[in-house]
Amino acid sequence: MFDYQGKNVVVVGGTSGINLGIAKRFANAGANVIVASRSQDKVNAAVSELLQVNPSGTHSGTCFDVRDLYALKQGFAVIQDTFTHIDVLVSGAAGNFPASAEKLSENGFKSVMDIDLLGSFQVLKQAYPLMKQQGGAIIQISAPQAYVPMPMQVHVCAAKAGVDMLTKTLAIEWGRKGIRINSIVPGPIAGTEGFDRLAPSAELQAKVAQSVPLKRNGDSNDIANAALFLASDMASYITGTVLPVDGGWSLGGAGAAMAEIGQLAQSKS
């Protein structure tokens, strides 16, 4: 459906879960893909998967922590050596763990803010010089916590709300350069580390599915499909949007389901 032949795509956090699924779909559509994460072993494994999907593509990886500005600059120097420009950037680095505000340490709160919010800003700022001449599409991977209050998630709620405002603000500032920026908000996506942490049993995950209007948890392809659309010419007049891809979960079921999970977690702590 989508042709990204010859396009250059960078997926930060692209070595596992939703982000790896997105990277593989871009590779399958013909793109050259660079993935980045903190673990060199995961980067190597992800690049091997990309080459299996599309052996003729120029696929590689780089290793950095989005909180470390020096390492981030070094990583983007590697990207610039490979790609003269970036057509699509997916910013998907994230940190999460369930914790009540009462027991959440200041360092724990700061860690999530640094990865999700500061890290997102730093990634986008480093990518800007490689996009401002020809334009392109930036997709941030947000979360329903950005606008649905959830117990045990005060740190993530604060960080992801900031990420979505970053999307909207930079869409205004960078639109004149032909850079479109949108957020995708995944719902409960089966088989991902984040979902397994929040709903750590088959019983809880089944309850979450029942709280989704479409009565199922999503999979990584649901998010990848949205990413390929938003980065394509079909979405050329869409920027500054926050797009839930969640089966309608954020319409009401998310808060109730996570409240139940939060109560269970608190009772065990």
Secondary structure, DSSP 4 states (H G I P E B T S, - for coil): ----TT-EEEEETTTSHHHHHHHHHHHHTT-EEEEEES-HHHHHHHHHHHHHH-TTS--EEEE--TT-HHHHHHHHHHHHHH-SS-SEEEE---------TTT--HHHHHHHHIIIIIHHHHHHHHHGGGTTTT-EEEEEE--GGGTS--TT-HHHHHHHHHHHHHHHHHHHHHGGGTEEEEEEEE--BTT-HHHHHHS-SHHHHHHHHHHSTTSS-B-HHHHHHHHHHHTSGGGTT--S-EEEESTTGGGTHHHHHHHHHHHHHHHH-
